[in-house]
């Protein structure tokens, strides 16, 4: 799956329902770029955090909770939100990651 095919999609778009499902094993307990470990039993829903396309520089790819792509499909995960995470999306728990 490429990012080009995902551009402009909304988290509630039926075309992208597969992005709501469980992430591959390599993400299940991965550590986010800010150091938080993903815990499957404590994940929030995308609707609960108002996950949607970003409108500016505050994007998931720059968030402390983001887990970068591990299987070359162009998608990542989040240490706090369920399902696949698009690098150019945003949600209400966004916190800028600075290296």
N, C-alpha and C positions, 0 to 999 in steps of 0.2 A: 504494500500500500504506500503510495507516495503522498507527500504533503501537498502537491499540486492538486490532487483529487480531493483534498480536505479543505482547501482554501474557502473561507466564507461559510463553512457549515456551522450550524447552531447545535448545541448539545442535545436539543430535543428533536432534531431532524430525524425522521424514521430511517432515512438512508444511512445514518451512522449509528444505528442502535447497537451494532456489534462493538462499538467503542465503549459501551456501558458495561460489557461483560467483564469477566475476570481477566487480569493481565497474565502474561506468560510467567512461568515459574521464576525466572531470573529477576522479576520485579517484586515478588511476593513479600520479601523481607529486606529489600534493598535499602540502602542508605541514600537519602537525598543530598544534594550538593551543599546544603547547610548543616548536615550532620544528623538529622533526625531519621530514625529507622522506621520503615513502613510496617505497620501492624494491622493485618487484615481484619481483625475483630474490632478495630476502632476507627474505621474509615467513614467519612461523611459522604452523602450522596452529592452528585453534581448539582442537582436542583437545590439542595440545601445550602450550597455555597455560591449560588448564582453563576455557575460556570457558563461562559459564553466567549465569543470572539472578542479579542482585545481591541481597544481603541487607543493605541499609543504605545509608549515604550514599556509600560508595565505589563509584561507577558510572562506566562508560566516558565518559559526557558530562563528567565532572570530571577526566579523565585527561590527562596531557601528550601522550600518543600518539594521542588521539582527533582525527579529522578530522570536523568538523561537516557536517551534511546540506547538500549542494550542489544537489540537484535536487527538493527538496520532497516526498520520499517518506517522511520521518520517520526514515531510517536514515543512518548515517555510515559511516566507514571507520576504519582504524587504520594508523599508520605502520609497525607491526611485525607485524600479524596479517592473514591473508588473508580475503577476503570482506567482505560487509556487516557492520557492527557496530551493534547496537542500543544506543541511548544509555543504557538502564537495565540493561545487562549488566555483567559484571565478569570479569577474568581475573587470573592470577598475576603478570603484568608491570604491573599497575596502579600508576601513580605519580600522586599528586594534583597537579593543575594549580592553581597560585595565580596570579592576575593581579596 
